[in-house]
């Protein structure tokens, strides 16, 4: 059976052996939240949104809400034809497509500036690896240092667990 020190060690190795590339959670209005009288256009223009990022709204759920609308709904502060609505007071919305999203408050707050439009960009392409020239005196397989350390960690784990 594993005791807590071995579990901690295993967890540490797992964290060290993996690379986490996560999406960004964009909190609307930052520390001011989703409230009237805030320039959300300025806030969104200072953000870069990518596919699979989150946009989150923080507000008093007894006073406000969030609706995803089209451009007309955004311009006119109407929720007719809304494609999504949230009212938990702590809403996390996945931006899963590269497009422009429009969000408004449907309790009248839109008329007091509670609306935000964000442009979501496609994920950038991963960097291309440099080609290694093929040479007869070079090894065909050269594991990266990370592979070596991962194998070393697994071997160490085997020793620790026995």
Residue frames relative to the residue before (quaternion, step in Angstrom):
aa qw qx qy qz dx dy dz
X 1.0000 0.0000 0.0000 0.0000 0.00 0.00 0.00
X 0.4249 -0.7059 0.5108 0.2453 3.55 -1.04 0.78
X 0.2612 -0.7395 0.5913 0.1877 3.58 -0.92 0.86
X 0.7305 -0.4625 0.2717 0.4226 3.58 -1.27 0.24
X 0.6371 0.5228 -0.3542 0.4420 3.63 1.00 -0.63
X 0.6577 0.4895 -0.3152 0.4779 3.59 1.03 -0.71
X 0.6226 0.5204 -0.3384 0.4765 3.58 1.04 -0.71
X 0.6382 0.5181 -0.3222 0.4695 3.59 0.97 -0.83
X 0.6563 0.5066 -0.3065 0.4677 3.58 0.95 -0.90
X 0.6445 0.5165 -0.3113 0.4700 3.57 0.96 -0.87
X 0.6472 0.5109 -0.3105 0.4730 3.56 0.95 -0.87
X 0.6400 0.5253 -0.3193 0.4610 3.60 0.95 -0.87
X 0.6641 0.4937 -0.3054 0.4711 3.59 0.93 -0.86
X 0.6310 0.5346 -0.3306 0.4547 3.55 0.99 -0.80
X 0.6572 0.4976 -0.3052 0.4768 3.57 0.94 -0.88
X 0.6803 0.4948 -0.2923 0.4550 3.59 0.90 -0.88
X 0.7155 0.4759 -0.2572 0.4422 3.58 1.01 -0.76
X 0.7227 0.3991 -0.2479 0.5069 3.58 1.20 -0.26
X 0.2693 -0.7184 0.6144 0.1839 3.51 -1.26 0.47
X 0.1741 -0.7930 0.5789 0.0760 3.54 -0.78 1.03
X 0.0272 -0.7558 0.6543 -0.0027 3.51 -0.75 1.07
X 0.0166 -0.8499 0.5253 -0.0385 3.53 -0.31 1.22
X 0.5721 -0.5630 0.4743 0.3617 3.45 -1.34 0.28
X 0.4630 -0.6568 0.5205 0.2886 3.54 -1.28 0.39
X 0.2584 -0.7200 0.6216 0.1684 3.55 -1.11 0.74
X 0.1524 -0.7914 0.5898 0.0498 3.57 -0.48 1.24
X 0.1927 -0.7882 0.5775 0.0900 3.58 -0.44 1.21
X 0.4101 -0.7417 0.4786 0.2295 3.55 -0.44 1.26
X 0.8319 0.1509 -0.1466 0.5135 3.54 -0.78 1.09
X 0.3644 -0.7435 0.4790 0.2915 3.59 1.32 0.07
X 0.8429 -0.1481 0.0974 0.5079 3.62 -0.82 -0.92
X 0.6160 0.5448 -0.3565 0.4434 3.62 1.23 -0.07
X 0.3697 -0.7805 0.4442 0.2385 3.57 1.28 -0.28
X 0.6562 -0.4716 0.4258 0.4070 3.50 -1.41 -0.42
X 0.2876 0.7509 -0.5175 0.2927 3.54 0.04 1.37
X 0.6042 -0.5612 0.4068 0.3932 3.60 -1.19 0.40
X 0.7981 0.3718 -0.2395 0.4093 3.53 -1.33 0.39
X 0.5855 0.5455 -0.3843 0.4603 3.61 1.22 0.34
X 0.4037 -0.7076 0.5278 0.2403 3.56 -1.02 0.84
X 0.1450 -0.8316 0.5338 0.0499 3.57 0.02 1.31
X 0.5436 0.5847 -0.4074 0.4434 3.59 1.22 -0.33
X 0.6485 0.5010 -0.3084 0.4830 3.56 0.95 -0.84
X 0.6369 0.5246 -0.3272 0.4605 3.59 0.95 -0.88
X 0.7168 0.4545 -0.2758 0.4512 3.62 0.73 -1.03
X 0.6299 0.5360 -0.3433 0.4452 3.61 1.07 -0.60
X 0.6834 0.4516 -0.2793 0.5010 3.59 1.24 -0.33
X 0.6247 0.4895 -0.3323 0.5096 3.58 1.29 0.30
X 0.1780 -0.7258 0.6441 0.1634 3.55 -1.27 0.39
X 0.1525 -0.8101 0.5653 0.0297 3.53 -0.59 1.22
X 0.0920 -0.7773 0.6215 0.0316 3.54 -1.05 0.90
X 0.6590 -0.4786 0.3967 0.4234 3.54 -1.28 0.42
X 0.8190 0.2064 -0.2401 0.4786 3.54 -1.06 1.01
X 0.4343 0.6195 -0.5063 0.4139 3.59 1.21 0.36
X 0.3540 -0.6911 0.5806 0.2448 3.53 -1.34 0.24
X 0.1437 -0.7106 0.6727 0.1478 3.50 -1.27 0.48
X 0.0591 -0.8252 0.5615 0.0131 3.57 -0.72 0.99
X 0.2424 -0.7608 0.5959 0.0852 3.48 -1.11 0.91
X 0.0808 -0.7803 0.6200 0.0147 3.58 -0.89 1.00
X 0.2344 0.7723 -0.5458 0.2251 3.58 -0.63 1.13
X 0.5882 -0.5259 0.4591 0.4082 3.56 -1.34 0.09
X 0.3614 -0.7812 0.4661 0.2044 3.57 -0.43 1.19
X 0.6191 0.5355 -0.3553 0.4513 3.60 1.18 -0.29
X 0.7458 0.3980 -0.2204 0.4867 3.61 1.23 -0.29
X 0.8213 0.1849 -0.0509 0.5373 3.59 0.97 -0.83
X 0.0905 -0.7584 0.6390 0.0915 3.54 -1.38 0.02
X 0.3411 -0.7122 0.5696 0.2281 3.58 -1.30 -0.12
X 0.0444 -0.7670 0.6400 0.0141 3.54 -1.01 0.90
X 0.2679 -0.6964 0.6321 0.2091 3.55 -1.10 0.71
X 0.0247 -0.8128 0.5790 -0.0598 3.53 -0.71 1.17
X 0.5432 -0.5675 0.4769 0.3942 3.56 -1.30 -0.05
X 0.7458 -0.4112 0.2672 0.4509 3.59 -1.27 0.05
X 0.6355 0.5286 -0.3301 0.4558 3.59 1.02 -0.76
X 0.6496 0.5069 -0.3095 0.4746 3.57 0.97 -0.86
X 0.6292 0.5310 -0.3162 0.4713 3.56 1.08 -0.78
X 0.6985 0.4806 -0.2750 0.4533 3.58 0.81 -1.01
X 0.7839 0.3380 -0.1572 0.4965 3.59 1.00 -0.86
X 0.3885 -0.7388 0.4634 0.2975 3.60 1.29 0.01
X 0.4718 0.6336 -0.4744 0.3884 3.57 0.83 1.03
X 0.3501 -0.7513 0.5269 0.1881 3.54 -1.11 0.73
X 0.3709 0.7316 -0.4921 0.2917 3.58 1.26 0.12
X 0.8237 0.1588 -0.1527 0.5224 3.57 -0.78 1.06
X 0.2747 0.7773 -0.5224 0.2178 3.59 1.20 0.40
X 0.3273 -0.7616 0.5311 0.1754 3.56 -1.07 0.77
X 0.7991 0.0403 -0.0472 0.5981 3.58 1.25 -0.03
X 0.0104 0.7916 -0.6104 -0.0255 3.56 -1.19 0.50
X 0.1045 -0.7838 0.6122 0.0022 3.51 -1.15 0.81
X 0.0005 -0.8234 0.5667 -0.0293 3.56 -1.08 0.68
X 0.3803 0.7604 -0.4619 0.2525 3.61 1.14 0.45
X 0.4751 -0.6544 0.4541 0.3741 3.58 1.17 -0.53
X 0.7549 0.1273 -0.0939 0.6365 3.55 1.34 -0.23
X 0.1027 0.8478 -0.5022 0.1361 3.53 0.46 1.30
X 0.1345 -0.7651 0.6278 0.0501 3.56 -0.93 0.99
X 0.0533 -0.8188 0.5707 -0.0321 3.55 -0.54 1.22
X 0.3474 -0.7434 0.5406 0.1855 3.55 -0.75 1.10
X 0.2323 -0.7425 0.6157 0.1250 3.55 -0.90 1.01
X 0.0010 0.8856 -0.4621 0.0472 3.55 0.30 1.31
X 0.7301 0.3333 -0.2309 0.5501 3.60 1.27 0.10
X 0.4456 -0.6404 0.5481 0.3015 3.54 -1.20 0.58
X 0.4141 0.6589 -0.5204 0.3514 3.55 -0.32 1.31
X 0.5263 -0.5711 0.4918 0.3938 3.56 -1.30 -0.13
X 0.1761 -0.7670 0.6131 0.0699 3.55 -0.93 1.04
X 0.1542 -0.7709 0.6134 0.0751 3.55 -1.18 0.71
X 0.0125 -0.7941 0.6070 -0.0282 3.57 -0.82 1.03
X 0.0079 -0.7848 0.6197 -0.0056 3.55 -1.07 0.79
X 0.4509 -0.6014 0.5653 0.3397 3.51 -1.37 0.19
X 0.3031 -0.8022 0.4958 0.1372 3.57 -0.77 1.03
X 0.6082 0.5632 -0.3655 0.4234 3.61 1.22 0.06
X 0.7075 -0.4219 0.2563 0.5057 3.59 1.25 0.35
X 0.5134 0.6651 -0.4118 0.3527 3.58 1.22 -0.29
X 0.5206 0.6438 -0.4119 0.3807 3.59 1.16 -0.48
X 0.6605 0.5137 -0.3052 0.4546 3.58 1.01 -0.80
X 0.7033 0.3938 -0.2477 0.5376 3.59 1.29 -0.30
X 0.7311 -0.4735 0.2239 0.4372 3.56 1.16 0.67
X 0.5347 0.6334 -0.4152 0.3749 3.60 1.23 -0.01
X 0.4993 0.5700 -0.4936 0.4268 3.51 0.35 1.38
X 0.0231 -0.7942 0.6065 -0.0290 3.52 -1.09 0.82
X 0.1464 -0.7557 0.6350 0.0652 3.50 -1.11 0.85
X 0.0334 -0.8060 0.5909 -0.0049 3.57 -0.87 0.94
X 0.2810 -0.7371 0.5939 0.1582 3.53 -1.08 0.82
X 0.1723 -0.7966 0.5762 0.0610 3.55 -0.63 1.19
X 0.2670 -0.7806 0.5554 0.1039 3.54 -0.79 1.15
X 0.5572 -0.5644 0.4656 0.3927 3.60 -1.18 0.43
X 0.6026 -0.5409 0.4284 0.4009 3.56 -1.20 0.43
X 0.4719 -0.6577 0.4880 0.3264 3.59 -0.95 0.76
X 0.5525 -0.6050 0.4568 0.3464 3.54 -1.14 0.65
X 0.5222 -0.6228 0.4638 0.3525 3.59 -1.05 0.68
X 0.5692 -0.5938 0.4227 0.3804 3.59 -1.07 0.59
X 0.4560 -0.6758 0.5079 0.2784 3.55 -1.10 0.72
X 0.4295 -0.6818 0.5299 0.2645 3.54 -1.01 0.84
X 0.4951 -0.6457 0.4897 0.3133 3.54 -1.05 0.75
X 0.4496 -0.6787 0.5068 0.2834 3.56 -1.01 0.78
X 0.2982 -0.7289 0.5921 0.1708 3.52 -1.01 0.89
X 0.4379 -0.6998 0.4829 0.2921 3.59 -0.71 0.97
X 0.4240 -0.6949 0.5223 0.2541 3.56 -1.01 0.86
X 0.0752 0.7917 -0.5987 0.0951 3.54 -0.67 1.09
X 0.5206 -0.6743 0.4272 0.3032 3.57 -0.91 0.87
X 0.7121 0.4401 -0.2812 0.4693 3.62 1.09 -0.49
X 0.5816 0.5375 -0.3968 0.4641 3.59 1.24 0.23
X 0.5535 -0.5994 0.4608 0.3493 3.53 -1.17 0.62
X 0.4861 -0.6687 0.4801 0.2934 3.57 -1.05 0.76
X 0.7870 0.1801 -0.0922 0.5828 3.59 1.06 -0.70
X 0.0524 0.7724 -0.6289 0.0722 3.52 -0.78 1.12
X 0.2629 -0.7775 0.5418 0.1812 3.59 -0.28 1.13
X 0.5112 -0.6334 0.4880 0.3151 3.55 -1.07 0.76
X 0.6463 -0.5238 0.3681 0.4152 3.61 -1.15 0.46
X 0.6147 0.5545 -0.3594 0.4307 3.61 1.01 -0.69
X 0.6289 0.5240 -0.3351 0.4665 3.58 1.04 -0.75
X 0.6330 0.5335 -0.3240 0.4580 3.57 0.97 -0.87
X 0.7017 0.4638 -0.2767 0.4647 3.58 0.84 -0.97
X 0.6118 0.5342 -0.3544 0.4633 3.60 1.07 -0.63
X 0.6557 0.4965 -0.3084 0.4779 3.59 0.98 -0.85
X 0.6277 0.5262 -0.3235 0.4738 3.56 1.05 -0.79
X 0.6492 0.5188 -0.3163 0.4576 3.59 0.98 -0.84
X 0.6476 0.5098 -0.3213 0.4663 3.59 0.97 -0.84
X 0.6504 0.5048 -0.3154 0.4719 3.58 0.97 -0.85
X 0.6447 0.5122 -0.3184 0.4698 3.60 1.01 -0.81
X 0.6314 0.5361 -0.3266 0.4553 3.55 1.00 -0.84
X 0.6278 0.5405 -0.3288 0.4534 3.55 1.00 -0.84
X 0.6679 0.4935 -0.2956 0.4723 3.59 0.99 -0.82
X 0.6588 0.5210 -0.3034 0.4500 3.58 1.00 -0.86
X 0.7033 0.4833 -0.2716 0.4450 3.56 0.94 -0.88
X 0.6781 0.4309 -0.2981 0.5154 3.60 1.18 -0.36
